[in-house]
Amino acid sequence: MRTHLLKARCENGKLILFLRIEVDLEHVYKVELTELERDV
């Protein structure tokens, strides 16, 4: 998983972050499969 900070700004004392998050779906899919295999 990778995150990219696109923009950050301060509004009314709050820090607002604009992020782009990239998730490796193949890795997530493999993790779900191993959990399902355990249940069988």
Secondary structure, DSSP 8 states (H G I E B T S, - for coil): -EEEEEEEEEETTEEEEEEEEE--HHHHHHHHHHHHHHH-
